[in-house]
Amino acid sequence: MSRAARRLFVSQPALSQDIRRLERAVGTELFVRGSRGMTPTPAGRHFADGVRQAINILDRTAAQAARTALGLRPAVTIAYTPSVGNDLLPRILPELERRCPDVEIDERQVDTGEARPAVESGRHDLALAHCPDPSTLLRAVHLADERLVVAIASTHELVRRGSPVALRALAGVDLLLWPREVAPAYHDRILSVCRSGGLPVTVRTGPRRALTRSYVLAEENAFALLPRGAAGLQVPGIAFLELTDPEATIELVLLAPRHGARAEVEAVATVLGELAG
């Protein structure tokens, strides 16, 4: 409390009174008070998340007003994960801009697992992502089930045999996968695909972007399952193999605010859904 009061340039008693007034206004305690300080209650964490979202939306609204005053087109930001940016987005952006000439499209790459919070928080208007975690604040529009491919060392025996391969053929090779907390639904989907394909896996925890640590894959003792869009990349020492398993897919989703989106955001979302689907 003392540190927080100093950062806010108020006295500690004044800050405590402000928090009490806020709790009375909200109708519930936002903090658990103890001898070593205060920690947010579940309601407090929910309230803080909503306040951050409101501030982000307010900032973006002010920026849009400034653009309007300058005679500029309103901007719509689209967050996308790396695999979407490798193939899909470059193909659809020209048509999206042609069909939405009154809007400035601003695309922003985010890491795996960050697309949902980027739209929830109001930092970005829309997002294209694979298998995002569910959200009560967003609507998730299913666009497609994209095929998964295997990223593996170009010197591996399976590459010499040729593509496509079955998941079972990867038995004994570790699966390179990010920690589950990064993107739980996506993580679980990858493991489910392996189980469906009859492949028992040993998970080797890796980075959010497997191809940034391509040397791990190039050592021949690990593989990664990636959306097919990644196969267009040229990565030294890495080959991409198609899979024969019919269940080896990952859902591509468009994320948009469930309520209160600006008219231009809704218009772009409609066109983006048509094109990406």
Secondary structure, DSSP 8 states (H G I E B T S, - for coil): -HHHHHHHTS-HHHHHHHHHHHHHHHTS--EEEETTEEEE-HHHHHHHHHHHHHHHHHHHHHHHHHHHHTT---EEEEEE-HHHHHTHHHHHHHHHHHH-TTSEEEEEE--TT-HHHHHHTTSSSEEEEES----SSEEEEEEEEEEEEEEEETTSHHHHH-S-B-GGGGTTSEEEE--GGG-HHHHHHHHHHHHHTT----EEE--SSGGGGHHHHHTTSEEEEEEGGGGGS--TTEEEEEB--TT-EEEEEEEEESS---HHHHHHHHHHHHHH-
